[in-house]
Amino acid sequence: MRRVRAGSIQDAVRGAYAAAGGIECAADDLGISASALSRAIDASDEARPGGLGVNYLHRLCRITPEAAAPIAEHFARLSGGVFKPRREQTQSGCIHTLMSEFSDVLKCHADAFSEASQNPDGFTPEEAKATLKEIEEHRAQLEAYQKYVEEFLS
């Protein structure tokens, strides 16, 4: 991976990749190539001056919430503040996010089988892709909730 300056946004994005399990895992989660992600942290890349892009970064952090910490730390530092993660997620926060993600899955399903769909009897390829993306995000939140509940076993 390319060398980056400590404390730079590229360093923060690299930290997000690491938190997501590495650049290959992040690439799989986002559905883009690892080489594109590697290029996204090259500040000298004139062909891609915008880097990774906030939409991909947002999606990565939703899929792998731990990836958000390096980004939050970076922007907190820029604003003169300090990012302090919550130690424990509350039940209400877990449930709210879990249900919100499930709602997104249901909306995709309802849209796919509505009269407005090009194929109201099934999924179009675009609808299937969108639904699978929402299922993946829901799965990540379900795993986070499972970890929260499992903490009560010890």
C-alpha positions in Angstrom: 0.0 0.0 0.0 1.1 3.6 -0.6 2.9 5.6 2.0 0.7 8.4 3.4 1.3 11.2 5.8 0.3 10.5 9.4 -2.8 12.5 10.4 -3.9 13.0 6.7 -7.3 12.0 5.4 -5.5 9.3 3.4 -4.2 8.0 6.7 -7.7 8.0 8.2 -9.1 6.2 5.2 -6.3 3.6 5.5 -7.4 3.2 9.1 -10.9 2.6 8.0 -9.8 -0.1 5.5 -7.8 -1.8 8.4 -10.9 -1.7 10.7 -13.0 -3.2 7.9 -10.6 -6.2 7.8 -8.1 -4.9 5.2 -8.3 -3.4 1.8 -9.5 -6.6 0.2 -12.4 -7.0 2.6 -13.3 -3.3 2.2 -13.2 -3.7 -1.6 -15.5 -6.8 -1.4 -17.9 -4.9 0.9 -18.1 -1.9 -1.5 -18.1 -3.9 -4.7 -15.1 -2.2 -6.2 -11.6 -3.3 -6.9 -8.9 -3.2 -4.3 -6.7 -1.3 -6.7 -9.4 1.4 -6.9 -9.4 1.6 -3.1 -5.6 1.8 -3.1 -5.6 4.6 -5.6 -8.1 6.4 -3.4 -5.5 7.1 -0.7 -2.9 8.4 -3.2 -3.0 12.2 -2.7 -0.9 12.7 -5.8 -3.3 10.9 -8.1 -4.4 13.6 -10.6 -6.9 11.3 -12.3 -8.8 10.8 -9.1 -8.4 14.0 -7.1 -11.5 13.3 -5.0 -10.1 10.2 -3.5 -12.5 7.5 -2.4 -15.6 9.7 -2.3 -17.9 10.2 0.7 -20.6 7.9 -0.6 -18.3 4.9 -0.6 -16.8 5.9 2.7 -20.3 6.3 4.2 -21.3 2.9 2.9 -18.1 1.2 4.2 -18.7 2.8 7.7 -22.4 1.6 7.7 -21.4 -1.9 6.8 -18.4 -2.0 9.2 -19.1 0.6 11.9 -15.6 0.2 13.3 -14.3 1.8 10.1 -16.0 5.0 11.1 -13.7 5.6 14.1 -10.5 6.6 12.1 -12.6 9.0 10.0 -14.3 10.5 13.0 -11.0 10.9 14.8 -9.5 12.7 11.7 -12.4 15.2 11.4 -12.6 15.8 15.2 -8.8 16.6 15.2 -9.4 19.1 12.3 -12.1 20.8 14.2 -10.0 21.1 17.3 -11.9 18.4 19.1 -11.4 14.8 20.2 -13.5 11.8 19.1 -14.5 9.7 22.1 -16.3 6.5 21.1 -19.1 5.2 23.2 -18.0 2.2 25.1 -21.3 0.4 24.9 -24.1 0.8 22.5 -27.4 1.0 24.3 -30.1 -1.4 23.5 -32.3 1.4 22.1 -29.6 2.5 19.8 -29.0 -1.1 18.6 -32.6 -1.8 18.0 -33.3 1.6 16.3 -30.5 1.0 13.8 -31.4 -2.7 13.3 -35.0 -1.8 12.6 -34.0 1.1 10.4 -31.9 -1.2 8.3 -34.7 -3.8 8.2 -37.1 -1.1 7.1 -34.7 -0.4 4.2 -34.8 -4.1 3.1 -38.6 -4.0 3.3 -38.8 -0.8 1.2 -36.7 -2.4 -1.5 -38.8 -5.5 -1.5 -42.1 -3.5 -1.6 -40.7 -1.3 -4.5 -39.7 -4.3 -6.5 -43.1 -5.9 -6.2 -45.1 -2.7 -6.7 -47.0 -1.7 -9.9 -44.3 0.9 -10.5 -41.7 -1.8 -11.0 -40.7 -3.0 -14.5 -41.3 -6.5 -13.2 -43.9 -6.5 -10.4 -43.8 -10.3 -10.1 -40.1 -10.4 -9.2 -36.9 -8.4 -9.0 -35.2 -6.6 -11.9 -31.4 -6.9 -11.8 -31.2 -3.3 -10.4 -33.8 -4.0 -7.7 -32.0 -7.2 -6.8 -28.7 -5.4 -6.4 -30.2 -2.7 -4.3 -32.0 -5.2 -2.1 -28.9 -7.3 -1.6 -27.0 -4.1 -0.6 -29.6 -3.3 2.0 -29.6 -6.9 3.2 -25.8 -6.7 3.7 -26.2 -3.5 5.7 -29.0 -5.1 7.8 -26.8 -8.2 8.4 -24.0 -6.0 9.7 -26.4 -4.3 12.2 -27.8 -7.7 13.2 -24.3 -8.9 14.0 -23.7 -5.8 16.1 -26.9 -6.4 18.0 -25.9 -10.1 18.5 -22.6 -9.0 20.0 -24.5 -6.5 22.3 -26.7 -9.3 23.6 -23.9 -11.8 24.0 -22.1 -9.3 26.4 -24.8 -10.2 28.9 -23.7 -13.8 28.9 -20.4 -13.1 30.5 
